[in-house]
Amino acid sequence: MHPRYIFCVLALLMTTTIFSQKYKKIHDKAILVDTHNDFPSASIEKKVSLDSDLLGKTHTDLARLRTGGVDVQIFSIFCGPEQQQPYAFANREIDSVYEWTNRAPNQMTIVKTPAELKQAIKEKRLATMMGVEGGHMIEDKIENLDALYVRGVRYMTLTWNNSTSWATSAADETTKGDSLTHKGLTDLGKKIVQRMNDLGMMIDISHNGEQTFWDVIKLTKKPIIASHSCVWTLCHHRRNLKDDQIKAIAKNGGVIHINFYAGFLDSTYEKKAAQLIAKHKPEIDSLVAHGTQPDYAGIMTMEKYKEETNAIRPPLSLLIDHIDYIVKLVGVDFVGLGSDFDGIEAGPRELNGVQDFPLITKALLDRGYSKKDIRKILGENFLRVFEANQLGTN
């Protein structure tokens, strides 16, 4: 072999190794915050616990959170509108999160303030937070909102796909139109938003209808978040945010956390997924008949038929495209990560669980993002909003 050829090969190997070490070093030193993980629901539906080895069963477990470099995990407290006594169900899921932390106190701890969050990271424990996904879970009672805050809930998604009596969802605003009794926030909705500001509970506008969104923007005195949303211009899904909404969130000082769900990243995905779901509908109907929440019945079935699902998953580059779009539109200070792991059946092909978060850092570095900007996207932007919401509260 010619010496020049050997030199070129060695140089290439050294360059590859240095790059690999660089992105891993950046990832390890950054504070990584994931604002939306549905493992509490998955743990109930699949009858599993966070401290078990769940590779191949879920997107998440405690060991893989560490492998993926996750420093702050916000677990979604969720149930669908069909659930009886949703407030009690929310507390059941919160109990589960407390149980995990009690069983692994050296590995994770529930944090309620920015100071507690920073202390947990310093002690190399997972800073564990909670967000309620769906205002229906407070059952129209502000005292329930207060009680959830005391237990550690630090954001609430005002609606899920269903509207509440006091706020309308994106799903309802786009499909029900004029048949809705109201659009946006009612007087009770406005009181709830104001109370969240007073408490220091972040307002999450993911899933909200556009009228609800604009009502919140006019009313809130603190920065808001979208805990798990993407860009409408790149994928015309009702759950995604339009340019004027993205600009309004930036003006408000808030952050949009990009959702990993294939259907919000890739406009061709949902049609393909619907065909797959239809093919396995009898199996899904059977799961629902035996008590599985309808959303999870679809997820579990698509997870079962991995080869079929993998064939329709988009590449990681599409997720980075959504980040790029927001950065180019309003700047790097207003975007973060909200995976929706364990609440989705499919994300980008390269992201099979929380252990794969470092690949996002690598992809951002490949796109030319600086170390400083990567740190902002991975978690610093969220920390700024969390701190801003806590200011002026007891």
C-alpha positions in Angstrom: 0.0 0.0 0.0 1.3 3.4 -0.9 2.5 5.5 2.1 0.4 8.5 1.0 -2.7 6.3 0.9 -2.0 5.0 4.4 -1.4 8.6 5.7 -4.8 9.7 4.2 -6.6 6.8 5.8 -5.0 7.5 9.2 -5.8 11.2 8.9 -9.5 10.4 8.1 -9.7 8.0 11.1 -8.2 10.7 13.4 -10.6 13.3 12.1 -13.6 11.0 12.6 -12.4 10.1 16.2 -11.8 13.8 17.1 -15.3 14.7 15.8 -16.9 11.9 17.7 -15.1 12.9 20.9 -16.2 16.5 20.3 -19.9 15.9 20.0 -19.9 13.5 23.0 -18.0 16.0 25.1 -20.4 18.8 24.2 -23.3 16.6 25.0 -21.9 15.4 28.3 -21.2 19.0 29.5 -24.5 20.5 28.4 -27.7 20.4 30.6 -30.1 18.3 28.6 -33.8 18.9 29.3 -36.6 16.9 27.8 -39.9 18.7 28.5 -42.3 15.9 27.6 -42.1 12.1 28.2 -45.2 10.0 28.6 -43.6 7.2 30.5 -46.1 7.4 33.4 -48.9 6.4 31.0 -46.7 3.8 29.4 -45.9 2.3 32.8 -49.5 1.8 33.6 -50.5 0.5 30.2 -47.5 -1.9 29.9 -47.3 -2.6 33.6 -43.6 -1.7 33.9 -41.4 0.4 36.2 -38.8 3.0 35.3 -36.0 1.3 37.3 -36.3 -1.9 35.2 -34.4 -2.7 32.0 -37.0 -1.9 29.4 -35.0 -1.9 26.2 -37.2 -3.1 23.4 -40.4 -2.5 25.5 -40.4 1.3 26.0 -38.5 4.4 24.9 -37.4 5.1 28.4 -35.9 3.6 31.5 -33.7 5.0 34.2 -30.4 3.5 33.0 -31.0 4.7 29.4 -31.8 8.2 30.6 -28.3 8.3 32.1 -26.8 6.8 28.9 -28.6 9.5 26.8 -27.2 12.2 29.0 -30.7 13.4 30.2 -30.3 15.8 33.1 -33.8 17.0 33.5 -36.8 14.9 32.6 -40.4 16.3 32.7 -42.8 13.4 32.9 -46.2 13.9 31.4 -49.2 13.3 33.7 -51.9 12.3 31.3 -55.2 10.6 30.7 -57.7 10.8 27.9 -61.1 12.5 28.2 -62.8 9.1 28.5 -61.1 8.5 31.8 -63.4 8.6 34.8 -62.2 10.9 37.6 -59.2 12.4 35.7 -58.0 14.4 38.8 -57.7 11.2 40.8 -55.9 9.5 37.8 -53.5 12.4 37.7 -52.6 11.8 41.3 -52.2 8.1 40.7 -49.6 8.9 38.0 -47.9 11.4 40.3 -47.7 8.7 43.0 -45.9 6.5 40.5 -43.3 9.2 39.9 -42.7 9.6 43.6 -42.4 5.8 44.0 -39.7 5.7 41.3 -37.7 8.4 43.1 -38.2 6.8 46.5 -36.8 3.5 45.1 -33.8 5.1 43.4 -32.9 8.2 45.6 -29.3 8.2 44.5 -30.2 8.3 40.9 -33.2 10.6 40.7 -35.0 13.3 42.7 -38.2 15.4 42.3 -37.3 19.0 41.9 -39.7 21.9 42.3 -37.5 25.0 41.9 -34.5 26.0 39.7 -32.2 25.8 42.7 -33.3 22.2 43.4 -32.8 21.4 39.7 -29.3 22.7 39.7 -28.5 20.9 42.9 -29.7 17.6 41.5 -27.5 18.0 38.4 -24.6 18.8 40.6 -25.2 15.6 42.5 -25.5 13.7 39.2 -29.1 12.7 39.9 -31.9 12.9 37.4 -33.8 16.2 38.0 -37.4 14.8 37.8 -40.3 17.2 37.0 -43.9 16.7 36.1 -46.3 18.5 33.7 -50.0 17.8 33.4 -51.1 17.2 29.8 -54.7 18.3 29.5 -56.6 20.9 31.5 -59.5 18.5 31.9 -57.5 16.8 34.6 -58.2 19.6 37.1 -62.0 19.1 36.6 -62.7 22.8 36.3 -61.4 23.5 39.8 -58.7 26.0 40.6 -58.1 24.3 44.0 -57.1 21.1 42.1 -54.6 23.2 40.1 -53.2 24.5 43.3 -52.9 21.0 44.8 -51.1 19.6 41.7 -48.6 22.5 42.0 -47.9 21.6 45.6 -47.2 18.0 44.5 -44.6 19.2 42.0 -46.5 19.8 38.7 -44.7 22.7 37.0 -46.5 23.1 33.8 -50.0 22.4 32.5 -51.0 21.9 28.8 -54.3 23.8 28.8 -56.0 21.3 26.5 -55.2 17.9 25.1 -57.0 17.0 21.8 -60.3 17.5 23.7 -61.4 20.9 24.7 -62.3 21.8 28.3 -65.3 23.9 29.4 -62.8 26.8 29.6 -60.4 26.4 26.6 -60.6 25.0 23.1 -58.2 22.6 21.5 -56.5 22.6 18.1 -58.4 19.4 17.2 -61.8 20.9 18.1 -61.1 24.4 16.6 -60.2 22.8 13.3 -62.8 20.1 13.1 -65.9 21.4 14.9 -65.7 25.1 13.8 -68.9 27.0 14.3 -70.5 24.2 16.3 -68.3 25.0 19.3 -70.1 26.9 22.1 -67.0 29.1 22.5 -63.5 29.5 21.1 -60.5 30.3 23.2 -60.5 31.0 26.9 -63.7 31.6 28.9 -63.7 33.7 32.1 -62.8 30.6 34.0 -60.0 29.9 31.5 -58.6 33.4 32.1 -58.7 32.9 35.8 -56.8 29.6 35.4 -54.1 31.3 33.3 -53.7 34.1 35.8 -53.5 31.6 38.6 -50.8 29.6 36.8 -48.8 32.9 36.5 -49.3 33.6 40.2 -48.2 30.1 41.2 -45.2 30.0 38.8 -46.7 27.1 36.9 -45.6 27.3 33.2 -48.4 27.6 30.7 -48.1 25.0 27.9 -49.8 25.8 24.6 -49.1 22.5 22.8 -52.5 21.1 21.7 -54.2 24.5 22.0 -56.4 25.9 19.3 -55.3 29.2 17.7 -57.9 31.3 19.6 -56.9 29.8 22.9 -53.2 30.5 22.0 -53.9 34.2 21.2 -56.0 34.6 24.3 -53.1 33.2 26.4 -50.5 35.5 24.6 -52.6 38.6 25.5 -53.1 37.5 29.1 -49.9 35.9 30.4 -47.4 38.0 32.3 -44.8 35.3 32.1 -43.0 33.3 29.3 -44.9 30.3 28.0 -43.8 27.0 26.5 -44.9 24.6 23.9 -43.7 21.4 25.6 -44.0 19.2 22.4 -44.8 20.9 19.1 -43.4 21.4 15.7 -43.5 23.8 12.7 -46.7 24.1 10.6 -44.9 25.5 7.6 -42.8 22.3 7.3 -45.7 19.9 8.1 -49.3 21.2 7.9 -50.6 19.5 11.0 -53.1 21.2 13.2 -50.8 20.5 16.2 -48.0 22.5 14.7 -47.3 26.2 15.2 -47.6 28.8 12.4 -45.1 31.5 11.8 -47.1 34.2 13.6 -47.4 31.9 16.7 -43.7 31.2 16.7 -42.9 34.9 16.5 -45.4 35.6 19.3 -43.8 33.0 21.6 -40.3 34.5 20.9 -41.6 38.0 21.7 -43.1 36.6 24.9 -39.7 35.1 25.8 -41.0 31.5 25.7 -39.6 28.3 24.1 -40.9 25.8 21.5 -39.8 22.3 22.3 -39.7 20.2 19.2 -41.8 17.0 19.2 -40.1 13.8 17.9 -43.4 12.4 16.6 -43.1 11.4 12.9 -46.5 12.8 12.1 -45.6 16.3 13.2 -42.2 16.2 11.4 -43.2 14.5 8.1 -46.4 15.5 6.2 -46.5 12.1 4.5 -46.3 10.0 7.6 -49.9 10.0 9.0 -51.5 8.6 5.8 -49.0 5.7 5.9 -49.6 5.2 9.6 -53.4 5.2 9.1 -53.1 2.4 6.5 -51.0 0.4 9.0 -53.5 1.0 11.8 -56.4 0.0 9.6 -54.6 -3.3 8.8 -54.4 -4.1 12.5 -57.7 -2.6 13.6 -59.2 -5.9 15.1 -56.2 -6.2 17.3 -56.5 -2.5 18.5 -60.2 -2.9 19.1 -59.4 -6.0 21.3 -56.9 -4.0 23.4 -59.4 -1.2 23.9 -62.1 -3.7 24.9 -59.8 -5.1 27.6 -59.2 -1.6 29.1 -56.3 -0.1 27.2 -56.6 3.6 26.5 -57.5 4.1 22.8 -54.3 6.2 22.1 -52.1 3.6 23.7 -53.8 0.7 21.9 -52.6 2.2 18.6 -49.1 2.9 19.9 -48.7 -0.6 21.3 -49.9 -2.3 18.1 -47.5 -0.3 15.9 -44.7 -1.0 18.3 -45.5 -4.7 18.0 -45.2 -4.6 14.2 -41.8 -2.9 14.2 -40.7 -3.7 10.7 -43.8 -2.2 9.2 -43.5 0.9 11.4 -39.8 1.4 10.8 -40.4 1.4 7.0 -42.4 4.6 7.3 -40.4 6.5 9.9 -38.7 9.8 8.7 -34.9 10.6 9.1 -33.4 12.5 12.0 -32.6 15.3 9.5 -36.3 16.3 9.4 -36.3 17.0 13.1 -33.2 19.2 12.7 -35.0 21.0 9.9 -37.7 22.0 12.3 -35.1 23.3 14.8 -33.4 25.2 11.9 -36.6 26.8 10.8 -37.3 28.3 14.2 -33.7 29.4 14.7 -33.8 31.2 11.3 -37.2 32.7 11.9 -36.7 34.0 15.5 -33.3 33.0 16.8 -31.7 30.2 18.8 -33.1 31.3 22.2 -36.6 30.0 21.6 -36.2 26.3 20.7 -35.7 23.2 22.8 -36.5 19.5 22.9 -39.8 17.8 23.9 -39.5 14.2 22.7 -43.0 12.8 23.5 -41.2 9.5 24.0 -43.5 6.7 25.2 -46.4 8.8 23.9 -45.7 8.1 20.3 -45.4 5.0 18.2 -42.7 6.4 15.9 -40.1 9.1 15.8 -37.1 9.6 13.5 -35.4 6.3 12.4 -32.3 7.1 14.4 -34.1 7.9 17.7 -35.3 4.7 19.3 -35.3 5.8 22.8 -33.8 8.2 25.4 -30.4 6.7 24.9 -30.2 8.2 21.5 -30.3 11.9 22.5 -26.5 12.3 21.8 -27.3 11.9 18.0 -29.2 15.2 18.1 -26.1 16.9 19.4 -24.1 15.3 16.7 -26.6 16.4 14.0 -26.6 20.0 15.3 -22.9 20.1 15.2 -23.0 18.7 11.7 -25.3 21.6 10.7 -22.8 24.1 12.0 -24.3 25.0 15.3 -21.8 26.4 17.9 -21.3 24.8 21.3 -23.0 27.8 22.9 -26.1 27.4 20.7 -26.3 23.7 21.2 -26.3 24.2 25.0 -29.2 26.6 24.6 -31.2 24.2 22.5 -30.5 21.2 24.7 -31.6 22.9 27.9 -30.5 26.4 28.7 -33.5 28.0 27.0 -35.9 26.0 29.1 -34.0 26.8 32.3 -34.4 30.5 31.5 -38.2 30.2 31.2 -38.5 28.0 34.3 -36.6 30.6 36.3 -38.7 33.5 34.9 -41.9 31.7 35.9 -40.7 31.2 39.4 -39.8 34.8 39.9 -42.2 36.6 42.3 -43.7 33.4 43.7 -43.4 32.0 47.2 
